[in-house]
Amino acid sequence: MDRRRFLLAGSTAASLGALGLTRVGHADAAPTAAAAGPRPRPTPQQLRWQRDELAMFVHLTVNTFTGKEWGDGTESPSIFNPRKLDARQWTRTAKQAGFRSMILTAKHHDGFCLWPTATTKHSVASSPWKNGHGDVVREFTDACRAEGLGAGVYLSPWDRNAKVYGSGEAYNDYYIAQLTELLSNYGKIVEVWFDGANGEGPNGRKQAYDWPRIHATVRRLQPDAIMFSDAGPDVRWIGDEKGMAGETCWSSVDPASVPYPGYDRPWVGDLLAHGDPHGGAWRPGESDVSIRPGWFWHAEQNDQVRSPDNLMELYFSSVGRNSKLLLNVPPNRDGLFDPEDIAALRGFTAQRTQLFANNLLQGASVHASSGSSAHAVLDANPDAHWSAASAARNGWLEFELPDAIAFDTLALGEAVAHGQGIANYRVEYWNNGAWQTLVWGTTIGHRKLARFDPVRTRKLRLLLEFAYATPRLAQVAAYRGPDRRYGPGHNEK
C-alpha cells in the first residue's frame, strides 16, 4: 500500500494540509473535499460484534499445570486434571462484569485438545480429568448459552505435537478436521479466533496454512461467526497485546496490506493499530490483553492481577478508541477463576457502572449546523442518529443546559452502521464568556472516550472539522467520575 497515504490521512491538521484539505473551525466554513466513492460499512454480524464492546478470553491447557506460556507438545495428557472445573463460574463472572461473549483456547500451540477429538490422542480423552470422559469445550459452550453469552473458540494453527505438522496438505486436512469438529458439534459459535503462529513442528519443519480453505470452512459451518486474525477477514488484531488501539483508529483497512495471518513487515503494527481511512474493507480492531502478566494461570502471579483502575485505563484505550476489548482471565489448576481476578473484575464493573450511569447532557437544548434532528444523539437507541446534510463534510452541534453541569468525561459515537467518516473533531465549552477548547481528536468510530480535569459549564460545542463522508453521530454524552475536583478557572455558572 501507499505508506505515505496511510501516515498522513486523517491524523492531524498537518495531515489534512498534506492531502490538500483545510481544517474547518466553525459551521459556516464550506466543505473542503468530496467523498471518493462509497465507503465500507459493517455487516450485521460485525456491527453486533463491535457493539458488544467486551469479550473474555479463557486460556486453559497443559500449560496451566507446567507453568509454561508455550508448551512444546511433549507434555503428557496425564498432567491435565482441573478437578473442580466449573465453566458456569466463568460465565457468571463474565456476565456480571458486563462481558457479552467468551473465547476458549480449544487448542494452544502445544496441540493438546480440550475436547475428545477423533484426530489425536493428545486430548482430554487421555487425561485423568473425569476419567477421560470430560469435554471442556462442551461445558464451556453450554455454560455460555446458559448465561446468554456468545461462545467463541481459538484453534491454534501451530501444533507442536502433531506429527503431520509441516507436511503440507496432510496437516491442512488434520487442522480442517479439528475445525470441523468444533464448528459442527457445539452449537452456534460467534467468533473463531485465529493467529499466524507458525513455528517448527516435531519434524523441525514449518507449515504453509491453507487460509482460503480454513475461512471457507468457517463460512460453510458457521456463516454468522466472526473470524479474527491480523488479516481478518472480519475483524483485525490491533497490533499489540497491551489492550491499546491507536488514538487514530479507523475500522477500514486495505486487505492487500496484510494479505494473510502472520504477515510480517515493519509497518504492519502501525497499520493494525490505526487502520486506513482509504481502506476498502470494514475490519474493526480487537485489542487483546491479559488480566495477569501471563496468558495462562501461574500461582506466582496472584499478586500481579490488574487493578480496577488499570482495567478502566484499558477500557478507555481500547473501547474508547473505536476497538473492542478482549480481556483474558485464566482459570487456575482447579479449573476456576481465582478470587483476585474476580475481585478486580467486580471493581472494574462498579467503576464503569458508576461513571456511565447518567448522561449529564440529558435535558439540553441541541442545535446543529444542518441535517436531521440533533436530539437523536442523546437517545439511548444506538440506531438513532443525527446526520448532517448529504453534501456536508463538516458540521457542529451545540448543547445548552438550563443549569451548569460539572463533568470530566466525554463519550462520542458515530452511527457506524453507515460507515466511519469523521477524521477530525474538536469539543469546546463556554467558560468566562468565551469558547475554550476542551479536547481535540481525530477518529471517533463506534465509541471515543476522553477524560480530563473536571470542568463546569452550561454550554458545550462539538465541531466536526472534516469527514470523508456525511457526518453521522449516534451519541454525545458527558459524565462525572467520582472524587475529582474542578480544574482551575472553570467557574461558569
N, C-alpha and C positions, 0 to 999 in steps of 0.2 A: 504494500500500500504506500501511498504518498505520506512519508513520515512528517514532512513539513506541514502538510494539511492537518494531520492529527494533532500536532503540538499546538497549532495556532487557533484552530476553530473553537469558538465559544468558550474561551478560558478567561481572558482579561480584556480590559479596554484596549490594550496594545494589540491583542489578537484580533479584535474587530477591525482595527485600523489596517492590520496586515491583510485582511480579507477585503479591504475596500469599503468597510462599513464604518458607521459612526455610532457612538453611544447616544442613546436618546434619554434625556433627563426629565422630560415632562410630557404631558399628554398631547400637547399641540404640535409636537415635532412630527414630521412626515415619516412614513415608513422608509427604511433605507435599503431594503432588499426584498425580493420576492422569493418564495419557496421554489426550489427547483424540483418539480415532480412530486409525486405522492411520497409521504414519509411512512416508515413501517409502523405497524400497530400490533399490539399483543393479540394472541388467540385467547379465547375464553379461559383456557387452561392456564396460560401464562399470567393472565390478569388475576385469576383466583390465587395462583401461587404467590404473587408479589403482595397482594392484599393481606395474605396470612401473616406476613412480616417476621414471624418467629417459627423456627423449626429446631428440633433437638436431635443431635447425633448421639448414637449409643454404640460405643466401641467395646466389644467383648470378644475374646478369643483365648487361645492358649497363652498369649502374652500376659493376660491378667494374672496367670499363675507363675510365669517365669520371671516377671519384672522387666521384660523387654518391650521396646516400642515396635520393632520389626522382628518378627520371628524368622528363622531360617529354613523352616519346612521340615526340620528333623525332629520336632517336638513330638512326644508320644501323646496320643489321644487320652492316655490314662491319667494325665495331669488335669484334665478339664472336668471339674466337679463342683459347680456352683450350687451347693446343696439346698440353699434357701431361695433359689431364683424365683422372683415374683415380678413378672412383667407388668402386672396391674399396679404395683408400686411405682414403676417407671412412668406409666401413662397417667396415673392420678397426679403424680408430681408435675408432669409436663402440663397437663390440662389446668391445674390450679395456678400454674405460673403463666398462663396465657399463651402457651405454645399451641399451634394448630396441627402440627404433623411431627412425625419422628422417623428417623432413618437408622436402620440397624446394619452393622457390618456383618452381613451374612457370610462373607469370606474376606479375610485380610490377606496380606502378601504371603503369609505362612501357609496358605492353602487349606487351613482347617475349616471345614464347613459346619455351620451352626444348624444345619438341617440334615436329615438322613438321606443323603443323595445317593443315587444309583451310579454316579460317575466315579466314586473313590471311596475307599475305606477310611480315609483321613477325615473323619467327621464325628459328630456327636454319637452316631450309632456304635462307634468303637470306644466310647468313653464310659466311665463308671456312673456318670450322671443319669439318674433314673434307669440304671442298669441297661443303658444303651437304647432305651425306648423314648428318649426325650427329643424334642424338636423346638429349639429356641425360636426359630422363625415363626412357627405356628403359634406359640404362646405370645410372641410379640405382636403379630398381626391381629390375633383375636383380642388382645388387650387394647390395642389401638382402637378397634371398632367398638369395643365396649365403652370407651370413653369419648367416642365421637371424633377421634383424631385420624388424620390420614397416615397411612403406613407406607414407608419407603425402604428400599434396600440398596446397599452398596455391595458390589461384587468385584473384588479386585481383579483386574486383568492379569497382573503379575502373580504367578503362582510358583512359589519356591519349593513346593512338594511334588507337583505333577511331573511325572517322568516325560510326558509328551510336550512340556513347555519348551519352546524354541524349535519345534519340529515343523512349524508351518501349519498346513491345513488341519493336521491331526489335533493340534491344540485348539485351533479355532472351533473345530467340531466339539471338542471337550467343553470349551467355555460356553458355546451356544447351548449345549445340553444342560449345563448348570443354570444358565439364564432362563431357559425354557421351563425348568422345574420351578424356579422361584416365581415366574410370572404366570404360571398355569395353575398352581396348586394352593395359592394363598389368598384368593380373592383380589379385590381391587388394590392396585399399587399406585400411589400418587406421584412418586418420584423414584427414578432409577439413577443412582449416583455413580458416575464413572470418573476415574482419573487416568492419567497417562503413565502410571508407574510401569517401568519396563526395564527391569534388571535381568540378571542371568538366572537361569533355571538350574535344576540339578545336573544337567548336561553341560553347563557352562555357556549356553547359548541364549540369546535374546529372541523374542517372538515378534513377528510382524502381525499386528492385530488387524482383523478384518472389520474395521469400524462400520462400513456401509451395511454389512450383514448383521452386525450387532444392533445397529439402530433400527434396521428393518424388522428384526425380531421383536424389539420392544413395541414398535408401531403396530405390528400384527397382533401381539398378545395382550398389550395394554395400551390401546390407542389414545387414552386420555392421560397417560403418565407423562410427567415432565422429565426430560433427560438432562442431566447436569454433566458438564466437564469444562475444561478450559476452552474447548472448541464447541461447546453446546451439545446438541443442536438447538436446545430450547432455552437453557439458561447457562450462564458462564461463571466460572470461578473468578473471584475478584482480584486474584494475582498475588495474594499473601495468605498466611494463616494467622493473621493478627486481628481479624474482625474489623478491618478498616477499608472502606471504599474510598475512592478519590474524592476530594472536595468537589471537583467537577466530575460528574458521573452520568454518562449517557446510557440509556438502555439499548441503544442501537450499536451495532458493530458491522464491520466489513467481514463477511465469512472467510474471504480469501486470506485475511491477515493472520488467522490462526486455523489452518486447514484441518488439523487433527489433534486429539488429546496428546499432551506431552510435547507438542511443537515448541522448540526452544530457540529463541532468538533474543538478543539483548533488550529489545524494546517491548517484548510480549507482556512483561509485568505492568508497564505503564499503560499499555493498550487495554488490558483487562481491568485495571483499576479505574480508568476514565471512560472507556467506550469511545465511540466515534460519532459525532453529530451527523456525518455524511454516510454512515453505515446503512446498508440496505436490509439488514436483518434485525428483528427485535429479539434481543438476547440479554435480558437483565442480569445483574450480578448477584451472586450469593457469597456472603462473607462467612467463612468457616473459621472457628476458633474453639479452643477447649477451655472449660472452666478451671482446669488444672494445667500445670506446665506440660504434662504428657497427655497423649490421646487415650491411653489405657490407664487403668487404676494402678497406683503404686502407693503402698502404705506410707512411705516416707514423704509423700506429697499432701498428706491430710491437713497439714498446717499451711499449705500454699494455695488453697482454694480462693478463687477471685472473690472479692468483697462485693456487696450490693452496689456500692458506689462505682466500683470498677465495671461491673456489668452494665450499669447505666451509661458509663462512658462508651462502652462497646455498642450499646443501642444507638447512641447519638452518632457514632462513627460508621455505622452500617445502615440500619433502617433510616436513620436521619440523614443519610446521603444517597437515597434512592437505591438501596440494596436490600437484601434480605439477610437476616442473621441466622446462621446455623450454628448453634451452641452445643458442643459436645459435653455430655455428662456420663462418665464411665461407671458401670456397676463394679462393685468390689468382688472379692473371691467367693462371697456368699451368693452373688447374683443380685445384690441390692444396691441402690444409691446410698451413699454414706450420709450421715446426719449433717456433716459440714456442708456438703453440696446442696442438700435440701434447704438448709437454713439460708444459704446465700441466695438461692432462687426465690425463697419467700421474701427476703428483704428487697430483692430486685423488683418483684411483683408489687410489693407495697409502695415502693418509690414511684413506679410508673403509674399505678392507680391514683396515688395522691396528686402527682404532678398534672396528669391529663384529665382530671375529674371534671373541670369546669372551664369552658372556653369563655374568657372574660370579655370577648368581643360580642357575645350574645346580647342583643338589645341595641346594638349600634345602628345608626343610620349609615347606609352604604351607598356611595356614589361611584360611578365608573366612567371612564373616558367614552365608551360606546359599547354597543353589543347588547347581549341579553341581560336579564336581571342579575345584579351583583349580589343580592341577598343569598343566592344559592350557595355561596362559599361558606356560609355559616351553618348550613344544613348538615346533619349527621349522615345523610344519604350519600354514599360515595359516588353514585351515578348522577347526582345533581351537580351542575357546574355553571359557572359564568364563562361566556365566550365573547371575545372581542369581535368587532366587525370582521367579516371574512377576509378583507384585503389588508387588515392591520398586521403589523409585525411588532407593535409595542402597545402600551396602554398603561392605565393606572386605576387603582381602586383606593378610595378614601373612606375611613371609618371614623364616625364621630359619635361619642358616647355622652349620655346625659350627665355622668359624673366621671371624675378621673379614676383610672384603674392603675394599679401597680403590678408590673409583670416583669419576668426575667427570661421567658422562653417564648419563641415563636415557632409555629408549625405551618408550613405551606405545602400545598399539594396540587399537582397538575391533574387534569382529567385524562389520565394516561390511556384510558380505553380508546382515545382518539389519537394516541401517539404522544411523543415528547418533543417539544419545540423551543421552550424558553431557555435562552442561553445566558442572559444577564438580568439581574433584578437588584433593586435597592429598596430598603424599608426606612422610612423617616418617621419621626414623631414630633409633635408640636411641643416645644419647650421654650418657655420665657418669650413668647411672642414670635417665634421663628421655627421653621422646619429644620430639624437636625438629623443627620444620618445616624441610624441605629445599627443596621447590618447591611452588608453588600455581598452578593454572591453570584455564582454562575448558574449551574443547572438547578432545577427543582425536582422534576420527576414525580414519582409516586408520593414521596414524602421528603421534605427538607426541614431539619430542625436546627435551631440556633439558640444558644444560651449566652447571656451577658449579665452585667451588673443590673440590678433592678432599676427600672425607670417608672415614672408616674406621668400620665398624660390623659387627655380626653380625646385626642385625635391621632390617628395613625394613617400613614400613606404607603402603599405598595406601588413601586414603579417598575414596570416590566420594560426594560430598556431595549432589548432585542430578542426576537424569537424567529426561528426558521419557518414557522407556520403560524396560523392563527392562534394567539394565546388563549388557553383554556385553563381555568382554575377550578379545582374541586374543594379546596379548603384554605382558609386563612384563620388561624387561631392564636390567641395569646394566653399564656398560663403563668401562674406564680408558683414557684417552688417554695419549700419550707425553709425557714430560718435563714433568710438572706435580707440584707439591708439595702436601702436605696443608695445608688451611686451619687457622687457629689453633683450638686447643681440641678437636680431633677425635681423641681418644685411646682410644676404646672398643676393648677387647681382644676 
